[in-house]
Amino acid sequence: MLDLPFEDWGFGRRVTPRYQDILSTHRLFIVEGFSLGTPQGLERLRKELQFWRLVLRASKTIGTKTLAQVVIVDDLSFLSRILAKPTVDPSILSIGMHLTLPLTPSEYSLRWPIRHQLALAVKEQRTGTVRIDVQSQQDKTQEEWLLQESGLPIHAFDGIEHPTSRSMIGIIFQSTQAWDTYAAYYDALITASESKAKSLPSMREVTGMTQRGLLERLANPNPNEPNWDIYYRKLMETDTRLRLASLQIQLRHPSAHTAVPTRLAEVGSQYFDPFTGLPMLWSPTQHKLYSVGKDRLDDGGDPTFDISVPAITSTARALEKQPIHPPSASRSAHR
């Protein structure tokens, strides 16, 4: 099954997969593999992570893209716990480096989920269908579970619905200007997501203060802005967890440098904190690697606000006599 091509059939349709069953099956598959032995478990973990990163790239609906991140983060949490042990099988370190590469632009992309929401809006506007009329209680329960599992707000799916304008007498109306405004906004969101920008632009930043006629103001006096930012921040968090897991592996390799901040600064910008563009942070008292997270504030590795993982560092004693460059990054420098 994992070797088959993936296609998200939910595009332009209101269908809800059984998210809970998918995650439970995934976990059982991984646990059973490790019960058979480390090589079998590693092979299953490798296949699963590769498959779900494919899903992340190819998903056409935001629900599928969110589920892919839930599964990936679940695997990364498992891998991070293994990497925090004093002794780790060398094969895990080798395979882990290939599995924890940072997210690519295509994995970050919101292109298809945005198109999906727009396709739904056009279809339902033509048919006069309202979302609440077509959603079963089972679907709502699955969506609520997925949002809770991913740490997203309970009404997150409602927040990205393409707005339907109505006039004061209840007649559906959207002007060409309104459609052009949203088209420009969506194009800007897609471009920003695929360029791995630090944040998404707001509608006002994209369109400016546009002049609207009387009919447009009556039909849609306060245009709603779909909230895609929370989904983009979730992608940044997933990317952060991949980079932290990779750094857990890299810090276990021998190095001439004893200062962890120096090592974190020299790994390359592809492993820097996506939220700041600066090296990840290190807590010497807690032996934790961490990112400042979505609030972009250094909370010392507090998991309530920061994204952190335990880490074991290794140095090469044979190289201690070689010159060691002074640390070029400190925690205070990241604030």
C-alpha positions, 0 to 999 in steps of 0.5 A: 500500500505504501508503495502505491501512488497517492491521489487526494480524491476530496478536491471540490467535495465535502468528504471527511476521511476517518482520521482517527482510524488512520492514525491508530492504524499507522501507530499499530503498524509502527509498534508492531514493526519494532516488536519484530526487531529494530531493523523491521521497525526502522524500515516501517518508520522510513516507509511511513515518513516518506509516504506521509511526506508525499501526502503532505506534498500531494494533498489537495484538501486542507484536512488531508494536509493537516492529517499528514502533519499529525502523522509526521509529528507523531513519528518525529516525537517517537524518533526524538525519544529514541534519539534522547537515549544515551545509546542509540543504534547507529542505523537509526542515526544513519536513516534518521538523517534522510528522514528529517530533511527540512520541508520543501517548498512543495510541502509548504505549498497551500496552492491546492488547499486554497483552490479546493476551498474556492472550488467548494465556494463556487460549486455551493454558490451555484447550487445554493448549498450551505455547508451545515446542510451537507455535513453529518455529525460523524464528519463534524466529530472527525473534523473536531478530532483532527483539529484538536489532535493538530492543536488548531482552533476548533473552528479552524475549518470555518475560518478558511471558507471562501466568503459568500456575499449577500445583499441586504435583501438576501440575494447572493451577489459578488462583483467582478471586483470582489472576485479579482480582490480575492484572486490577487489575495490567494495568489499572494498566499500561494506565492508566500507559502511556496517561497517559505516566507516567515509569514503570510501577507494580509489581504490589506497588504495585497490589495490596499484600500480599494475603492468600491461602488455603492452596490458592492458596499451594500452586498459586502460591507465588510469583506471577510479574510480567510484565515490561512495563517494558522495553517501556515504556522502549523507547517512551520511548526512541522518543519521545526520539528524535522529540523530539531530531530535532525539536529539531535542526530547531528549533535551526537556526531563527534565535533571539534567544537565543545560549544553547542551554540557554535555547532548550531550556527555552523550546521547551515541555514537550512537547519535554522529556526523557521520562525526567526531565520537564526540558529536553534537555541540551546539550554545547557541546564536542561540539555534541550534544543529548542525553537522560539515557536510561533510567538517568536519569544525565547521562553527558555525551552518551555514546551508550553510556548517553545518547541523543544527536544532533549539532546545528547552532545558529543565532542571529539577528544582527539581534536581538542588541541585544534583551534576552536572558534569562539561561540558566534551565537548565544541565547541573548542574540536570538531575542 
